[in-house]
Amino acid sequence: MGQDLRKMFEKDAENSKSQLAEGHEDRFLERLDTALPESTKRNYPFLWLAASVVILVALGVWYQVSQQSTIPMETKIVKTDSQESNDLSLGDISPDLKKIENYYVSNINYQLSQVETDEETETLFDSYMSQLNELTEERKVLNKELNEFGPNELIIGAQIDNLQKSLQLLLDLNEKIKELKKSKNEQFTNKTI
């Protein structure tokens, strides 16, 4: 049972007569040439030249773009009438940031206009307004930092986060006031029944 496979294959190779017949390879190549003539094997040197030119142009463009991205760009500041001459706001940095700022400010103003207060919700309203005033003061500090240190991701992110918190605060206020009025109405209807 314990036979050496190497010896078996060596004996088999010596005993086998699996040699190709004389001229077999030549006949095969002749048949291949007749089936696939060399005319199908065209060489297009101008395509190689065009591909080389395209690659060189692409590398040149990539190099120029990478060099321009490392050069610090100047920030163009557009002043609005409501700003002082040296103040920079979030909307002055880019049009996208202006859209974001306008979105949050308009929603904050809308939510403020939707607040309905009465004597019972006055204390709740006052506590939320004090928190909103703190966020407004924080936004003024962030705006001052923006003017001192220039635009950077941390300050811009903090300003957007501040606007989000202000809007969420007003949404929560309106929701609480609705809940209070709803519970007040439920209590009133339970008393009348």
VOBAMI-203814 format. One record per residue: residue number from 1; residue in one letter; x, y, z of N, C-alpha, C in turn. Coordinates in Angstrom, 1 decimal, padded with zeros to 4 digits. Layout:
R,NUM,A,X,Y,Z,X,Y,Z,X,Y,Z .
...
***
This chain:
R,1,M,000.8,-001.2,000.0,000.0,000.0,000.0,000.9,001.3,000.0 .
R,2,G,002.0,001.2,000.7,002.8,002.4,000.8,003.7,002.5,-000.4 .
R,3,Q,003.2,003.0,-001.6,004.0,003.1,-002.8,004.5,004.6,-002.9 .
R,4,D,005.6,004.7,-003.5,006.2,006.1,-003.7,005.6,006.6,-005.0 .
R,5,L,004.8,007.6,-004.9,004.2,008.2,-006.0,005.2,008.8,-007.1 .
R,6,R,006.3,009.3,-006.6,007.3,009.8,-007.5,007.8,008.8,-008.4 .
R,7,K,008.1,007.6,-007.8,008.6,006.5,-008.7,007.6,006.0,-009.6 .
R,8,M,006.3,006.0,-009.2,005.3,005.5,-010.1,005.1,006.5,-011.3 .
R,9,F,005.2,007.8,-011.1,005.1,008.8,-012.2,006.3,008.7,-013.1 .
R,10,E,007.5,008.4,-012.6,008.7,008.3,-013.4,008.6,007.1,-014.3 .
R,11,K,008.1,006.0,-013.8,008.0,004.8,-014.6,006.9,005.0,-015.7 .
R,12,D,005.8,005.7,-015.3,004.7,006.0,-016.2,005.2,006.9,-017.4 .
R,13,A,006.1,007.8,-017.0,006.6,008.8,-018.1,007.5,008.0,-019.0 .
R,14,E,008.3,007.1,-018.5,009.2,006.3,-019.4,008.4,005.4,-020.3 .
R,15,N,007.3,004.8,-019.7,006.6,003.8,-020.5,005.6,004.5,-021.5 .
R,16,S,005.2,005.7,-021.2,004.2,006.3,-022.1,004.8,006.8,-023.3 .
R,17,K,004.1,006.7,-024.4,004.6,007.1,-025.7,003.7,008.2,-026.2 .
R,18,S,003.5,009.2,-025.3,002.6,010.3,-025.7,003.3,011.4,-026.3 .
R,19,Q,004.1,011.1,-027.3,004.9,012.1,-028.1,004.0,012.5,-029.2 .
R,20,L,004.1,013.7,-029.7,003.3,014.2,-030.8,004.0,013.6,-032.1 .
R,21,A,003.3,013.5,-033.1,003.8,013.0,-034.4,004.7,014.0,-035.0 .
R,22,E,005.6,013.6,-035.9,006.5,014.5,-036.6,005.7,015.5,-037.4 .
R,23,G,006.1,016.8,-037.2,005.4,017.8,-038.0,004.1,018.2,-037.5 .
R,24,H,003.6,017.7,-036.4,002.3,018.0,-035.9,002.2,019.5,-035.6 .
R,25,E,003.2,020.1,-035.0,003.2,021.5,-034.6,003.1,022.4,-035.8 .
R,26,D,003.9,022.0,-036.9,003.9,022.8,-038.1,002.5,022.8,-038.8 .
R,27,R,001.9,021.6,-038.8,000.6,021.5,-039.5,-000.4,022.3,-038.7 .
R,28,F,-000.3,022.3,-037.4,-001.3,023.1,-036.5,-001.1,024.6,-036.8 .
R,29,L,000.1,025.1,-036.9,000.3,026.5,-037.1,-000.2,026.9,-038.5 .
R,30,E,000.0,026.0,-039.5,-000.5,026.3,-040.9,-002.1,026.4,-040.8 .
R,31,R,-002.7,025.5,-040.2,-004.2,025.6,-040.1,-004.6,026.8,-039.3 .
R,32,L,-003.9,027.2,-038.3,-004.2,028.4,-037.5,-004.1,029.6,-038.4 .
R,33,D,-003.0,029.7,-039.2,-002.8,030.9,-040.1,-003.9,031.0,-041.1 .
R,34,T,-004.4,029.8,-041.6,-005.5,029.9,-042.6,-006.8,030.3,-042.0 .
R,35,A,-007.0,029.8,-040.8,-008.3,030.2,-040.1,-008.3,031.6,-039.6 .
R,36,L,-007.2,032.1,-039.1,-007.0,033.5,-038.6,-005.9,034.1,-039.3 .
R,37,P,-006.1,034.7,-040.5,-005.0,035.4,-041.2,-004.5,036.6,-040.4 .
R,38,E,-003.3,036.9,-040.7,-002.6,038.1,-040.0,-003.3,039.4,-040.3 .
R,39,S,-004.1,039.5,-041.3,-004.7,040.7,-041.6,-005.6,041.2,-040.5 .
R,40,T,-006.1,040.3,-039.6,-006.9,040.8,-038.5,-006.1,041.4,-037.4 .
R,41,K,-004.8,041.1,-037.4,-003.9,041.6,-036.4,-003.4,043.0,-036.9 .
R,42,R,-004.1,044.0,-036.8,-003.7,045.3,-037.2,-003.0,046.1,-036.1 .
R,43,N,-002.1,046.8,-036.5,-001.3,047.6,-035.5,-001.7,049.1,-035.8 .
R,44,Y,-002.2,049.8,-034.8,-002.6,051.2,-034.9,-001.6,052.1,-034.1 .
R,45,P,-000.5,052.5,-034.7,000.4,053.3,-033.9,-000.1,054.7,-033.5 .
R,46,F,-001.0,055.2,-034.3,-001.6,056.5,-034.0,-002.5,056.4,-032.7 .
R,47,L,-003.1,055.2,-032.5,-003.9,055.1,-031.2,-003.0,055.1,-030.0 .
R,48,W,-001.8,054.5,-030.2,-000.9,054.5,-029.1,-000.4,055.9,-028.8 .
R,49,L,-000.2,056.7,-029.8,000.2,058.0,-029.7,-000.9,058.9,-029.0 .
R,50,A,-002.1,058.7,-029.5,-003.3,059.4,-028.9,-003.5,059.1,-027.5 .
R,51,A,-003.4,057.8,-027.1,-003.5,057.4,-025.7,-002.4,058.0,-024.8 .
R,52,S,-001.2,058.1,-025.4,-000.1,058.7,-024.6,-000.4,060.2,-024.4 .
R,53,V,-000.9,060.9,-025.4,-001.2,062.3,-025.3,-002.3,062.5,-024.2 .
R,54,V,-003.3,061.7,-024.3,-004.4,061.8,-023.3,-003.9,061.6,-021.9 .
R,55,I,-003.1,060.6,-021.7,-002.5,060.3,-020.4,-001.7,061.5,-019.9 .
R,56,L,-000.9,062.1,-020.8,000.0,063.2,-020.4,-000.9,064.5,-020.0 .
R,57,V,-001.9,064.7,-020.8,-002.8,065.8,-020.5,-003.5,065.6,-019.2 .
R,58,A,-004.0,064.4,-018.9,-004.7,064.1,-017.7,-003.7,064.3,-016.5 .
R,59,L,-002.5,063.9,-016.6,-001.5,064.1,-015.5,-001.3,065.6,-015.3 .
R,60,G,-001.2,066.3,-016.4,-001.0,067.7,-016.3,-002.1,068.5,-015.6 .
R,61,V,-003.3,068.1,-015.9,-004.5,068.7,-015.3,-004.5,068.3,-013.8 .
R,62,W,-004.3,067.0,-013.5,-004.3,066.6,-012.1,-003.2,067.4,-011.3 .
R,63,Y,-002.1,067.6,-011.9,-001.0,068.3,-011.2,-001.4,069.7,-010.9 .
R,64,Q,-002.0,070.4,-011.9,-002.5,071.8,-011.7,-003.5,071.9,-010.7 .
R,65,V,-004.5,071.0,-010.7,-005.6,071.0,-009.7,-005.0,070.8,-008.3 .
R,66,S,-004.1,069.8,-008.2,-003.5,069.6,-006.8,-002.7,070.7,-006.3 .
R,67,Q,-002.0,071.5,-007.2,-001.3,072.6,-006.8,-002.2,073.8,-006.4 .
R,68,Q,-003.3,073.9,-007.1,-004.2,075.0,-006.8,-004.9,074.8,-005.4 .
R,69,S,-005.2,073.5,-005.1,-005.9,073.2,-003.9,-005.0,073.4,-002.6 .
R,70,T,-003.7,073.4,-002.8,-002.8,073.7,-001.7,-002.5,075.1,-001.5 .
R,71,I,-002.9,076.0,-002.4,-002.7,077.4,-002.3,-003.9,078.0,-001.5 .
R,72,P,-003.7,078.7,-000.4,-004.8,079.2,000.4,-005.6,080.2,-000.4 .
R,73,M,-006.9,080.1,-000.5,-007.7,081.0,-001.2,-008.2,082.1,-000.3 .
R,74,E,-008.2,083.3,-000.9,-008.7,084.4,-000.1,-010.2,084.3,000.0 .
R,75,T,-010.8,084.7,001.1,-012.2,084.7,001.3,-012.8,086.1,000.9 .
R,76,K,-013.7,086.0,-000.1,-014.3,087.3,-000.5,-015.5,087.5,000.4 .
R,77,I,-015.5,088.7,001.0,-016.5,089.0,001.9,-017.5,090.0,001.3 .
R,78,V,-018.7,089.7,001.3,-019.8,090.5,000.8,-020.5,091.1,001.9 .
R,79,K,-020.6,092.4,002.0,-021.2,093.1,003.1,-022.7,093.4,002.8 .
R,80,T,-023.4,093.2,003.9,-024.9,093.6,003.8,-025.1,094.9,004.5 .
R,81,D,-026.2,095.5,004.2,-026.4,096.8,004.8,-026.6,096.8,006.3 .
R,82,S,-027.0,095.6,006.9,-027.3,095.6,008.3,-026.0,095.3,009.1 .
R,83,Q,-024.9,095.0,008.4,-023.7,094.7,009.1,-022.8,095.9,009.2 .
R,84,E,-022.0,095.9,010.3,-020.9,096.9,010.3,-019.9,096.6,009.2 .
R,85,S,-019.1,097.6,009.0,-018.1,097.4,007.8,-017.1,096.3,008.0 .
R,86,N,-016.8,095.9,009.3,-015.7,094.9,009.5,-016.3,093.6,010.0 .
R,87,D,-017.6,093.4,010.1,-018.1,092.2,010.7,-018.4,091.2,009.6 .
R,88,L,-018.0,089.9,009.9,-018.2,088.8,009.0,-019.2,087.9,009.6 .
R,89,S,-020.2,087.5,008.8,-021.2,086.5,009.4,-021.1,085.2,008.6 .
R,90,L,-021.8,084.2,009.1,-021.8,082.9,008.4,-022.2,083.0,007.0 .
R,91,G,-023.2,083.8,006.7,-023.7,083.9,005.3,-022.7,084.6,004.3 .
R,92,D,-021.7,085.3,004.9,-020.7,085.9,004.0,-019.6,085.0,003.5 .
R,93,I,-019.5,083.8,004.1,-018.4,082.9,003.8,-018.7,082.2,002.4 .
R,94,S,-019.9,081.7,002.3,-020.2,081.0,001.0,-021.7,081.0,000.8 .
R,95,P,-022.2,080.9,-000.4,-023.6,080.9,-000.7,-024.3,079.7,000.0 .
R,96,D,-023.7,078.5,000.1,-024.3,077.4,000.8,-024.5,077.7,002.3 .
R,97,L,-023.5,078.3,002.9,-023.7,078.7,004.3,-024.7,079.7,004.5 .
R,98,K,-024.9,080.6,003.5,-025.9,081.7,003.6,-027.3,081.0,003.5 .
R,99,K,-027.4,080.0,002.7,-028.7,079.3,002.6,-029.0,078.6,003.9 .
R,100,I,-028.0,078.0,004.5,-028.2,077.3,005.8,-028.6,078.3,006.9 .
R,101,E,-027.9,079.4,006.9,-028.2,080.4,007.9,-029.6,081.0,007.7 .
R,102,N,-029.9,081.3,006.5,-031.3,081.8,006.2,-032.3,080.8,006.6 .
R,103,Y,-032.1,079.6,006.3,-033.1,078.5,006.6,-033.4,078.5,008.1 .
R,104,Y,-032.3,078.5,008.9,-032.5,078.4,010.4,-033.1,079.7,011.0 .
R,105,V,-032.6,080.8,010.5,-033.1,082.1,011.0,-034.6,082.3,010.7 .
R,106,S,-034.9,081.9,009.4,-036.3,082.1,009.1,-037.2,081.1,009.8 .
R,107,N,-036.7,079.9,010.1,-037.5,078.9,010.9,-037.6,079.3,012.3 .
R,108,I,-036.6,079.9,012.8,-036.6,080.4,014.2,-037.6,081.5,014.3 .
R,109,N,-037.6,082.5,013.4,-038.5,083.6,013.4,-040.0,083.1,013.3 .
R,110,Y,-040.1,082.1,012.4,-041.5,081.5,012.2,-042.0,080.8,013.5 .
R,111,Q,-041.1,080.0,014.1,-041.5,079.4,015.4,-041.8,080.4,016.5 .
R,112,L,-041.0,081.5,016.5,-041.3,082.6,017.5,-042.7,083.2,017.2 .
R,113,S,-043.0,083.3,015.9,-044.3,083.9,015.6,-045.5,083.0,015.9 .
R,114,Q,-045.2,081.7,016.0,-046.3,080.7,016.3,-046.5,080.5,017.8 .
R,115,V,-045.6,081.1,018.6,-045.8,080.9,020.1,-047.0,081.7,020.6 .
R,116,E,-047.9,080.9,021.2,-049.1,081.6,021.8,-049.0,081.5,023.3 .
R,117,T,-048.8,082.6,024.0,-048.7,082.6,025.4,-049.9,083.1,026.1 .
R,118,D,-050.1,082.7,027.3,-051.1,083.3,028.1,-050.6,083.3,029.5 .
R,119,E,-051.4,083.6,030.5,-050.9,083.7,031.9,-050.3,082.4,032.4 .
R,120,E,-050.9,081.3,032.0,-050.4,080.0,032.5,-049.1,079.5,031.9 .
R,121,T,-048.9,079.9,030.7,-047.7,079.5,029.9,-046.6,080.6,030.0 .
R,122,E,-046.8,081.7,030.7,-045.9,082.8,030.7,-044.5,082.4,031.3 .
R,123,T,-044.6,081.6,032.4,-043.3,081.2,033.1,-042.5,080.3,032.2 .
R,124,L,-043.2,079.3,031.6,-042.6,078.4,030.6,-041.9,079.2,029.5 .
R,125,F,-042.7,080.1,028.9,-042.2,081.0,027.9,-041.0,081.7,028.3 .
R,126,D,-041.0,082.3,029.5,-039.9,083.1,030.0,-038.6,082.2,030.2 .
R,127,S,-038.8,081.0,030.7,-037.6,080.1,030.8,-037.0,079.8,029.5 .
R,128,Y,-037.9,079.5,028.5,-037.3,079.1,027.2,-036.7,080.4,026.5 .
R,129,M,-037.2,081.5,026.8,-036.7,082.7,026.2,-035.3,083.1,026.8 .
R,130,S,-035.1,082.8,028.1,-033.8,083.0,028.7,-032.8,082.0,028.1 .
R,131,Q,-033.2,080.8,027.8,-032.3,079.9,027.2,-032.0,080.3,025.7 .
R,132,L,-033.0,080.8,025.1,-032.8,081.3,023.7,-031.8,082.5,023.7 .
R,133,N,-032.0,083.4,024.7,-031.1,084.6,024.8,-029.6,084.1,025.1 .
R,134,E,-029.5,083.1,025.9,-028.1,082.5,026.1,-027.5,082.0,024.8 .
R,135,L,-028.3,081.3,024.0,-027.9,080.8,022.7,-027.5,082.0,021.7 .
R,136,T,-028.3,083.1,021.8,-028.1,084.2,021.0,-026.7,084.9,021.4 .
R,137,E,-026.5,085.0,022.7,-025.2,085.5,023.2,-024.0,084.7,022.7 .
R,138,E,-024.2,083.4,022.8,-023.2,082.4,022.4,-022.9,082.6,020.9 .
R,139,R,-024.0,082.8,020.1,-023.8,083.1,018.7,-023.0,084.3,018.4 .
R,140,K,-023.3,085.4,019.2,-022.5,086.6,019.1,-021.0,086.4,019.4 .
R,141,V,-020.7,085.6,020.4,-019.3,085.3,020.7,-018.7,084.5,019.6 .
R,142,L,-019.4,083.5,019.0,-018.9,082.8,017.9,-018.7,083.7,016.7 .
R,143,N,-019.6,084.6,016.5,-019.4,085.6,015.3,-018.2,086.4,015.6 .
R,144,K,-017.9,086.8,016.8,-016.7,087.6,017.1,-015.5,086.8,016.8 .
R,145,E,-015.5,085.5,017.2,-014.4,084.6,017.0,-014.2,084.4,015.5 .
R,146,L,-015.3,084.4,014.7,-015.2,084.2,013.3,-014.5,085.4,012.7 .
R,147,N,-014.8,086.6,013.2,-014.1,087.8,012.7,-012.7,087.9,013.2 .
R,148,E,-012.3,087.4,014.3,-011.0,087.5,014.8,-010.1,086.4,014.2 .
R,149,F,-010.5,085.2,014.1,-009.7,084.1,013.6,-009.9,083.7,012.2 .
R,150,G,-011.0,084.2,011.6,-011.3,083.8,010.2,-012.1,082.6,010.2 .
R,151,P,-012.6,082.3,009.0,-013.5,081.1,008.9,-012.7,079.8,009.1 .
R,152,N,-013.2,078.9,009.9,-012.6,077.6,010.1,-013.8,076.6,010.4 .
R,153,E,-013.5,075.3,010.3,-014.6,074.3,010.4,-015.2,074.3,011.8 .
R,154,L,-014.4,074.5,012.8,-014.9,074.5,014.2,-015.9,075.6,014.5 .
R,155,I,-015.5,076.8,014.1,-016.4,078.0,014.3,-017.7,077.9,013.5 .
R,156,I,-017.5,077.5,012.2,-018.7,077.3,011.4,-019.6,076.2,011.9 .
R,157,G,-019.0,075.1,012.3,-019.8,074.0,012.9,-020.5,074.4,014.1 .
R,158,A,-019.8,075.2,015.0,-020.4,075.6,016.2,-021.6,076.6,016.0 .
R,159,Q,-021.4,077.5,015.0,-022.5,078.4,014.7,-023.7,077.6,014.1 .
R,160,I,-023.5,076.7,013.3,-024.7,075.9,012.7,-025.3,075.1,013.9 .
R,161,D,-024.5,074.5,014.7,-025.0,073.8,015.9,-025.8,074.7,016.8 .
R,162,N,-025.4,075.9,017.0,-026.1,076.9,017.8,-027.5,077.2,017.2 .
R,163,L,-027.5,077.4,015.8,-028.8,077.7,015.2,-029.7,076.5,015.3 .
R,164,Q,-029.2,075.3,015.2,-030.0,074.1,015.3,-030.6,074.0,016.7 .
R,165,K,-029.8,074.3,017.7,-030.3,074.3,019.1,-031.3,075.3,019.3 .
R,166,S,-031.1,076.5,018.8,-032.2,077.5,018.9,-033.5,077.1,018.3 .
R,167,L,-033.4,076.6,017.1,-034.6,076.1,016.5,-035.3,075.0,017.2 .
R,168,Q,-034.5,074.0,017.7,-035.0,072.9,018.5,-035.7,073.4,019.8 .
R,169,L,-035.1,074.4,020.4,-035.6,075.0,021.6,-037.0,075.5,021.4 .
R,170,L,-037.2,076.3,020.3,-038.5,076.8,020.0,-039.5,075.8,019.6 .
R,171,L,-039.0,074.7,018.9,-039.9,073.6,018.6,-040.4,073.0,019.8 .
R,172,D,-039.5,072.8,020.8,-039.9,072.2,022.1,-040.8,073.1,022.8 .
R,173,L,-040.6,074.4,022.8,-041.5,075.3,023.5,-042.9,075.2,022.9 .
R,174,N,-043.0,075.3,021.6,-044.3,075.2,021.0,-045.0,073.8,021.3 .
R,175,E,-044.2,072.8,021.4,-044.8,071.5,021.7,-045.3,071.4,023.2 .
R,176,K,-044.5,072.0,024.1,-044.9,072.0,025.5,-046.1,072.9,025.7 .
R,177,I,-046.2,074.0,025.0,-047.4,074.9,025.1,-048.6,074.1,024.6 .
R,178,K,-048.5,073.4,023.5,-049.6,072.6,023.0,-050.0,071.5,024.0 .
R,179,E,-049.0,070.9,024.6,-049.3,069.8,025.6,-050.1,070.4,026.8 .
R,180,L,-049.6,071.6,027.2,-050.2,072.3,028.4,-051.7,072.6,028.1 .
R,181,K,-051.9,073.2,026.9,-053.2,073.6,026.5,-054.1,072.4,026.3 .
R,182,K,-053.6,071.3,025.8,-054.3,070.0,025.6,-054.7,069.5,027.0 .
R,183,S,-053.8,069.4,027.9,-054.1,068.9,029.2,-055.1,069.8,029.9 .
R,184,K,-054.9,071.1,029.7,-055.9,072.1,030.3,-057.3,071.8,029.8 .
R,185,N,-057.4,071.6,028.4,-058.7,071.3,027.8,-059.3,070.0,028.3 .
R,186,E,-058.4,069.0,028.5,-058.9,067.7,029.0,-059.4,067.9,030.4 .
R,187,Q,-058.7,068.6,031.2,-059.1,068.9,032.6,-060.5,069.6,032.6 .
R,188,F,-060.6,070.6,031.8,-061.8,071.4,031.7,-063.0,070.5,031.3 .
R,189,T,-062.8,069.6,030.3,-063.9,068.8,029.8,-064.2,067.7,030.9 .
R,190,N,-063.2,067.3,031.6,-063.5,066.3,032.7,-064.3,066.9,033.8 .
R,191,K,-064.0,068.2,034.1,-064.7,068.9,035.2,-066.2,069.2,034.8 .
R,192,T,-066.4,069.5,033.5,-067.7,069.8,033.0,-068.6,068.6,032.9 .
R,193,I,-068.0,067.4,032.7,-068.7,066.2,032.6,-069.1,065.7,033.9 .
***
